[in-house]
Amino acid sequence: MSFIASAIAIRTAALPPGGGGGWDNTLSTEFDGVSAYSVDSGATNTTMGITTNMSCSFWVKANGTVGAFDTIIGNSSTYPSPPDGFGFYWVSNTMRFYITSFNAHLSAAPCTINDGNWYHVVGTFDGQAGASPQQIRCYVNGVGGTWDNHTNSVLGNVPLYVGKGGNFTGYIAPTILNNVAVWNVTLTPTEVTEIYNGGTPTNLAEFSGTPPQAWYRMGDGALFPNIPNVGNITSPGLNMVNMAPTDFVSDVP
């Protein structure tokens, strides 16, 4: 291990899950878009209590050129045309959030991800909303995109993958990620605005709404190769695969 890698490991080990003595947001995790990813084997739809309602929030910045249909976060078993799970992918300057099917049940919001800027992304789902067309929605920087109608549960029980969209190869986006969180409730537009916080990540330990089931700081409080889950459920946290301590970086939103 190099001196720099050792310093990062020591630094992250010294921080408690919520940050050192308060709300510190000093580190993110970068993914190469080739083989690097992370997975929490204990964070599934069942353990997170996800059926007909859920939300997912994260901060993302391109770490290279993100290509069409590259995935970022999700729990689908196959891709494209997944038969289960939820996920996020980028195409045609839009971020897309899908439930079960990547091209049939989704919402899209403008996101020019390859411009080198940080973006805050949220996907919300309410499968109990009946005939309302407002069941699936994607937000980028607090602004909601299209709506889609889908009355159903989030199918499947694949663990949560961060750095790619599920248990499959290919379509992995080169990204830097910060503060990934998953809820088993549908966040309101007001709550999305609170989390976006004008472009500065919010301390979710002080969030006014329902606490997230899974919350990964993506650097602060981590010790390679584990990124702890500081959300409501108990899980092993994210196991970093094909990665190194130097993948914790000081580039943050």
N, C-alpha and C positions, 0 to 999 in steps of 0.2 A: 504494500500500500504506500502511495506517495505521501510526502509531507502534507501537501494540500488536502488530499483525501482524508488523512488522519485528522487534520485540523477540523475539517467539516464534520466528521463523525463525532469527535469530542464535543464540538460546539452544539450539535443537534442533540446529543445524549444529555447535555446539561440542562436542556430546556424542558419544563413540564409540558403536558399536552396543550394547555391553554396559552403557552408562551411564557417567557421569563418574567415573572413578577407582574404580568398584565397582558395587554393585547399587543403582541409583537407579530408582525407579518414581514419577515425578512428573507424567507426562502421559498422557492418553488421547486418543482420537479420537471426535468426535461426528458422528452422521449424522442428517439431518433427517427421514428417513422418507418423503421425496417423490422426490428425484432424486439425492441424494448417495450415492455408493458408491465402492469401490476394487477394483482387480483386478490380480493378478499374472500377466501373460501367460506367464511362465516356470514357473509352479507348476501343473502338470497332474497327473493320475493317473500318467501315464507318467514325467514327470521326477521326481516324488516317489516313484516305485517302489511305487505303491499298486495292489494287485490284490485279494487276498482278505483282507487285514488292514490296518487303519488305526485311527487315533484322532484326535480334534480337541478342543482345550481352549481356552476363552476366558473372560474376565470381562465381564459385561454389566450395564448399568443402563439403564432406560428414559429416553429423552430426549423426552418427550411420552407420548401414549397409544398403547401397542402394541396393535394390533387382531388379531382372530382370523386365523390362518394367515399373519401377517406373518413374513417370513423374515429371517435374521440373517447366516448364513454358509453357503456351499455352492458346488457346481460343477455344478448341473443346467442343461440346455439349455432346458427349458421348465418352466412351473409354472402351475396345479397339475397333478397327475398326471404328474410328470416320468418320462421313460423311462430316465433315467441319473443318475449322480452320487450325491452325498450332500448332506445339508443339515440345518439346524435351523430350526424354526419354533415359534411360540407359539400356543396355543389353550386355552381353558377352564382357565386357571391351571396349565397344564403346559407344560414345554419338551419338544419332541419332536425326536428325531434319527432320520432315515430313511436307508436305503440303497436307491437306485434308484426306489422308489415311496413317495410321501409318506404314503399311507394303507394300504399293504399290508405294508411291512417297516419297522417303527419301534419305538422305545422311548420311553416318556413318564415324566417325573419332575416332581413338584410344583414350581411356580415362579410366585409371585404377582408377576410382574415389574413391574407398574404401581404398586408400593408405594414406589418411590423408593429402594430398596436395591440394592446390588451383589450379583450372583450369579455363582458360578463354575460353568460348564457344561462337561461332558466327554461326548463320544460315543465309544463303542468298538465295533469290529466285528471278528469272527473268522469269515470265511466258510469255514473249513476244519474247523469243529467238528462236522461230521457231524450226527447226530440230536439233539445237545444243543440245548435251547431257549435257550441263553445266548450267542447269537451277536451280537445287537445290544443295546446297553444305553446308556442316558442317565443321567448323574449330575448332580445339582444340589447344590452345597455339600458334595460328598463322599458324598452319599447316593444309592445306586442306585435307579433306578425299575424299570419293567417290563422283562422280557426279551422278545426275539422271535427266532424261528428263521429263518435265511435262509442257505442254503449256496450261495454264488455269489461272483463278483467284483464290485467296484465298477465298474459299466459307465460308458462315456463318457470323454471327454478334454477337457472344458471347463476353462479356467483357473479358479483359485480366486478367488471373489468374497468380499469382506469388507464388510459393510454391507448386503448383500442376498444371496439364496440362489443366484444364478447368472445366466446370460445371458438375462434376461427382464425385463419391466417390471411394475410393480405389486407388491403384497405386500411392501413394503419397511418394515422395522420402524424406528421412530425410537429409536436407541440410542446409548449411549456404550460403546466397546469398549476393552479393555485386554489386552495379552499374548495374542495369538492364535497358536496353534501347531497343526501337523499332523504326525502320525507315520505311517510305513508299517508299524507294528506295533500290536498290541492291548495297550493299557495294562492292567495288573492293578488290582484294587481298591486294593491297597496303594500303587501308584504314583499312582493318582488322589488318594488321601488325602495323599500327599506333595506333590503339586502344589497342592492346595487349601490345605494348610498352615494349617488353622484359620482361614481367612479372609484371609490375607495372601499375596499372589502370591509364588511361588517363583522364584528365579533359575534358569531352565532351563539356563544354562551350567553349573550345579552339580547338575543333576538326576541321581539315581543310576541311572536307567534309560537306555534308548536315546535319544540326542539327537533332537530333532524335525527333520524334513526342512525344514519352513518354520516360522519364528518371527518374528512381527512385534510389536515392542514397543508400537506404536500411539501413538508420541509421542516418547519418549526416543530420541535418536539419529536422528530423522527431520528431513528438510528439505523443506518443501512444494515440489512436490506429490508427493513420494516418501516412502514408509514402507519402509525397507530390510528385506530378509529376512536375518536373522542366524542362520538354521538351516543344516542340512547342505548343501543344494543351492545352486548358484549361480543366481540369478534376478534380474530387474530390480527386484524388490520391488513393493509395491502402488502403483499409479498412482491418485491421488485424482481422481475425476471429479465435476464440479459442486460443488466444495468450495473452501475458502479457508484461508489459514494460521491464521485464528482458530478453525478446527475442531480444532486441538490445544488441549485444555483441561486444567486442573490438577485435575480431579475424578478421583480414582483410588481403587481398592479398598484 
